[in-house]
Amino acid sequence: MTEQKLSELYHYATDEIHKLTAELYEELHTDKGSPEKDWPLTLENVRNYKKAVIMELESIKHALKEFNEQQLP
C-alpha cells in the first residue's frame, strides 16, 4: 500500500464520520427543527452513531496496520 492510498483511506473514513455526525444532528431534531425529546429514539440514534463511528475508526487502524506490515523488509 502506498502513502497515497493510506491517505485516501484516512480521508474516506473521516469523511464518513463527518457524514454520520451530520446525520445524527438531523436525527436529534424533529422535522420542524425542535430538539428530539423521545428518550428511546434518541438512545437508539446515539447507539447507532457510536457503532458506525467505531467501525470507521477501526478501519483507520486496520489501514495503518496493513500499511506498516507492508513496509517491513
C-alpha positions, 0 to 999 in steps of 0.5 A: 500500500502506498502513502497515497492510498493510506491517505485516501483511506484516512480521508474516506473514513473521516469523511464518513464520520463527518457524514454520520455526525451530520446525520445524527444532528438531523436525527436529534431534531424533529422535522420542524427543527425542535430538539428530539425529546423521545428518550428511546429514539434518541438512545437508539440514534446515539447507539447507532452513531457510536457503532458506525463511528467505531467501525470507521475508526477501526478501519483507520487502524486496520489501514495503518496496520496493513500499511506498516506490515507492508513496509517491513523488509 
